[in-house]
Amino acid sequence: MPGMDTSTSYLNLKLDHPFIAGASPFGRTADGVKRLEDAGCAAVVLHSVFEEQITGAASGTVWHMPADDDRFARTRSYFPASKDYPMAPNDYAEYVARLKRSVRIPVIGGSIIIM
């Protein structure tokens, strides 16, 4: 129907329409996100950075558990190794900033929203 208003809001962002690309492998490269934008996505959601990545990178702990304390070995074994995450927290922040400079749509990553 011509002239139909499809605008909506998501996370308090005003969008032209509700078609948003959720976190997927397309969000792992700037080219992938540009392709989503070119395909008409109103926004893109990136994969998240997790608390254990941030605390692990900053202090060597996971959920405030000392990395060298054997009492927490079993609990720590449930978390992926830092090399298994797609990006380190600082790399992720830099990626989101570079990505936002290259597209016009909102980029939503973890709890970060950059318009």
Backbone as numpy.savetxt, mean C-alpha at the origin, in Angstrom:
# Nx Ny Nz CAx CAy CAz Cx Cy Cz
-26.64 5.57 -19.58 -27.48 6.74 -19.58 -26.59 7.99 -19.58
-26.62 8.79 -20.63 -25.79 10.00 -20.68 -26.15 10.95 -19.55
-25.14 11.57 -18.99 -25.37 12.56 -17.95 -25.61 12.00 -16.56
-25.55 10.69 -16.40 -25.76 10.08 -15.09 -24.58 10.40 -14.17
-24.88 10.83 -12.96 -23.84 11.15 -11.99 -23.41 9.86 -11.29
-22.17 9.46 -11.53 -21.65 8.25 -10.88 -20.63 8.57 -9.80
-20.52 9.84 -9.44 -19.53 10.22 -8.44 -19.86 9.57 -7.10
-18.80 9.37 -6.33 -18.94 8.72 -5.03 -17.80 9.21 -4.14
-17.78 8.72 -2.93 -16.64 9.01 -2.06 -16.14 7.70 -1.47
-14.86 7.66 -1.22 -14.22 6.49 -0.63 -13.13 7.02 0.28
-13.19 6.65 1.55 -12.24 7.15 2.55 -12.20 8.68 2.53
-13.36 9.25 2.35 -13.54 10.70 2.31 -12.88 11.36 1.09
-12.57 10.56 0.07 -12.05 11.10 -1.19 -13.21 11.19 -2.17
-13.35 12.30 -2.85 -14.37 12.44 -3.89 -13.83 11.82 -5.18
-14.58 10.86 -5.71 -14.16 10.16 -6.92 -15.21 10.34 -8.00
-14.78 10.34 -9.26 -15.70 10.49 -10.39 -16.65 9.31 -10.51
-16.20 8.13 -10.10 -17.01 6.91 -10.17 -16.46 5.91 -9.17
-17.16 4.83 -8.92 -16.74 3.89 -7.87 -15.76 2.80 -8.31
-15.21 2.86 -9.49 -14.31 1.80 -9.95 -12.89 2.06 -9.47
-12.51 1.31 -8.45 -11.21 1.46 -7.79 -10.45 0.15 -7.95
-9.18 0.25 -8.27 -8.35 -0.95 -8.35 -7.86 -1.29 -6.96
-8.21 -2.47 -6.49 -7.75 -2.93 -5.18 -6.29 -3.36 -5.25
-5.72 -3.64 -4.09 -4.33 -4.07 -4.02 -4.14 -5.31 -4.90
-3.17 -5.23 -5.80 -2.92 -6.33 -6.74 -1.49 -6.19 -7.25
-1.03 -7.16 -8.02 0.31 -7.04 -8.60 0.48 -5.80 -9.49
-0.61 -5.26 -10.04 -0.51 -4.04 -10.86 0.06 -2.86 -10.05
-0.20 -2.85 -8.75 0.28 -1.75 -7.92 1.74 -1.82 -7.56
2.42 -2.87 -7.95 3.82 -3.04 -7.57 4.79 -2.31 -8.48
4.28 -1.78 -9.60 5.14 -1.00 -10.50 4.41 0.27 -10.92
5.18 1.30 -11.19 4.58 2.55 -11.66 3.86 2.33 -12.99
4.44 1.51 -13.85 3.81 1.22 -15.13 2.45 0.56 -14.93
2.37 -0.37 -13.98 1.10 -1.04 -13.70 0.04 -0.07 -13.22
0.42 0.85 -12.34 -0.55 1.84 -11.83 -0.96 2.80 -12.94
-0.03 3.20 -13.80 -0.38 4.06 -14.93 -1.36 3.35 -15.86
-1.16 2.05 -16.06 -2.10 1.29 -16.89 -3.49 1.27 -16.27
-3.56 1.14 -14.95 -4.86 1.18 -14.27 -5.52 2.55 -14.44
-4.72 3.60 -14.31 -5.25 4.95 -14.50 -5.74 5.12 -15.94
-4.94 4.68 -16.90 -5.33 4.78 -18.32 -6.59 3.98 -18.62
-6.79 2.89 -17.88 -7.98 2.05 -18.08 -9.22 2.67 -17.43
-9.04 3.76 -16.68 -10.18 4.46 -16.12 -10.42 4.31 -14.64
-9.52 3.69 -13.91 -9.72 3.56 -12.46 -9.76 4.94 -11.81
-10.65 5.10 -10.85 -10.78 6.37 -10.14 -9.74 6.53 -9.04
-9.20 5.42 -8.56 -8.16 5.42 -7.52 -7.51 4.05 -7.54
-6.37 3.95 -6.88 -5.69 2.65 -6.79 -5.27 2.42 -5.34
-5.48 1.19 -4.89 -5.07 0.78 -3.55 -3.82 -0.07 -3.70
-2.78 0.28 -2.97 -1.54 -0.49 -2.99 -1.53 -1.52 -1.87
-0.60 -2.44 -1.93 -0.44 -3.38 -0.82 -0.03 -2.60 0.43
-0.20 -3.19 1.56 0.07 -2.50 2.83 1.48 -2.74 3.33
1.92 -1.82 4.16 3.12 -2.01 4.97 2.59 -2.38 6.35
3.16 -3.40 6.94 2.64 -3.90 8.21 3.46 -3.41 9.39
2.80 -3.35 10.54 3.44 -2.85 11.76 4.72 -3.61 12.06
4.71 -4.92 11.86 5.91 -5.69 12.18 7.07 -5.34 11.24
6.77 -4.89 10.03 7.83 -4.43 9.13 8.45 -3.15 9.67
7.60 -2.24 10.11 8.09 -0.94 10.58 8.89 -1.09 11.86
8.34 -1.80 12.85 9.08 -1.96 14.10 10.31 -2.83 13.89
10.20 -3.83 13.01 11.36 -4.67 12.73 12.48 -3.89 12.09
12.15 -3.02 11.15 13.16 -2.21 10.48 13.76 -1.18 11.43
12.94 -0.64 12.33 13.41 0.42 13.22 14.21 -0.11 14.40
13.79 -1.26 14.95 14.41 -1.69 16.20 14.81 -3.16 16.24
14.54 -3.90 15.17 14.88 -5.31 15.16 13.90 -6.17 15.95
12.75 -5.63 16.27 11.77 -6.40 17.03 10.51 -6.61 16.19
9.73 -7.58 16.58 8.42 -7.82 16.00 7.44 -7.74 17.16
6.54 -6.81 17.09 5.56 -6.59 18.15 6.26 -6.47 19.51
7.37 -5.77 19.54 8.11 -5.47 20.77 8.75 -6.71 21.39
8.98 -7.74 20.60 9.67 -8.93 21.08 11.13 -8.83 20.67
12.05 -8.93 21.62 13.46 -8.86 21.25 13.82 -9.97 20.25
14.55 -9.63 19.23 14.88 -10.59 18.18 15.74 -11.74 18.69
16.49 -11.52 19.77 17.39 -12.57 20.27 16.84 -13.31 21.49
15.58 -13.12 21.82 14.99 -13.79 22.99 14.30 -15.07 22.54
14.84 -16.22 22.95 14.31 -17.51 22.54 12.87 -17.77 22.99
12.40 -17.06 24.00 11.01 -17.25 24.46 10.01 -16.88 23.38
10.41 -16.05 22.44 9.50 -15.58 21.40 9.76 -16.23 20.04
10.64 -17.22 20.00 11.03 -17.83 18.72 9.83 -18.41 17.98
8.96 -19.13 18.70 7.80 -19.73 18.02 6.88 -18.64 17.47
6.61 -17.61 18.26 5.73 -16.53 17.81 6.34 -15.83 16.60
7.63 -15.53 16.65 8.28 -14.85 15.52 8.25 -15.71 14.27
8.21 -17.03 14.45 8.23 -17.92 13.28 6.97 -17.78 12.43
5.91 -17.21 12.98 4.68 -17.01 12.22 4.75 -15.80 11.29
5.72 -14.93 11.52 5.87 -13.73 10.70 6.80 -14.04 9.53
6.52 -13.46 8.36 7.44 -13.65 7.23 8.80 -13.03 7.54
9.82 -13.54 6.92 11.15 -12.93 7.03 11.10 -11.57 6.32
11.91 -10.64 6.78 11.88 -9.29 6.19 12.14 -9.32 4.69
12.94 -10.28 4.21 13.21 -10.38 2.77 11.99 -10.83 1.97
10.98 -11.37 2.65 9.79 -11.86 1.97 8.74 -10.78 1.71
8.91 -9.60 2.31 8.00 -8.49 2.03 8.43 -7.83 0.73
7.48 -7.29 -0.04 7.84 -6.70 -1.33 8.79 -5.50 -1.21
8.65 -4.71 -0.15 9.49 -3.53 0.02 9.70 -3.27 1.50
10.84 -2.68 1.82 11.10 -2.22 3.19 10.27 -0.94 3.41
9.96 -0.60 4.66 9.10 0.58 4.92 9.59 1.87 4.27
10.87 2.19 4.35 11.36 3.43 3.73 11.25 3.38 2.22
11.55 2.22 1.63 11.41 2.06 0.18 9.96 2.22 -0.23
9.04 1.70 0.58 7.61 1.80 0.29 7.18 3.27 0.29
7.59 4.03 1.30 7.23 5.45 1.38 7.77 6.21 0.17
9.00 5.93 -0.22 9.57 6.58 -1.40 8.82 6.17 -2.67
8.44 4.91 -2.76 7.70 4.42 -3.92 6.35 5.13 -4.04
5.64 5.24 -2.93 4.33 5.90 -2.95 4.49 7.36 -3.38
5.48 8.05 -2.85 5.71 9.45 -3.22 6.04 9.59 -4.71
6.94 8.73 -5.24 7.28 8.76 -6.68 6.06 8.43 -7.53
5.31 7.43 -7.08 4.13 7.01 -7.82 3.11 8.13 -7.91
2.88 8.81 -6.80 1.88 9.87 -6.78 2.27 11.00 -7.72
3.55 11.25 -7.88 3.99 12.30 -8.81 3.74 11.91 -10.26
3.55 10.62 -10.52 3.41 10.17 -11.91 1.96 9.90 -12.34
1.01 9.96 -11.41 -0.40 9.73 -11.78 -1.27 10.84 -11.20
-2.48 10.96 -11.76 -3.41 12.00 -11.32 -4.45 11.49 -10.33
-4.60 10.17 -10.24 -5.63 9.59 -9.37 -5.11 9.41 -7.95
-5.99 9.34 -6.96 -5.54 9.07 -5.59 -4.85 7.71 -5.49
-3.79 7.68 -4.71 -3.03 6.47 -4.43 -3.22 6.16 -2.96
-3.75 4.99 -2.66 -4.06 4.61 -1.29 -3.16 3.44 -0.93
-2.33 3.64 0.06 -1.41 2.57 0.46 -1.41 2.40 1.96
-1.77 1.21 2.44 -1.84 0.99 3.88 -2.74 2.03 4.48
-2.25 2.78 5.42 -3.04 3.86 6.00 -2.61 5.21 5.45
-1.90 5.19 4.32 -1.43 6.43 3.69 -2.33 6.77 2.52
-2.83 7.98 2.47 -3.59 8.45 1.32 -2.91 9.70 0.80
-2.53 9.67 -0.47 -1.88 10.84 -1.08 -2.70 11.22 -2.30
-3.18 12.45 -2.31 -4.04 12.92 -3.40 -3.24 13.71 -4.42
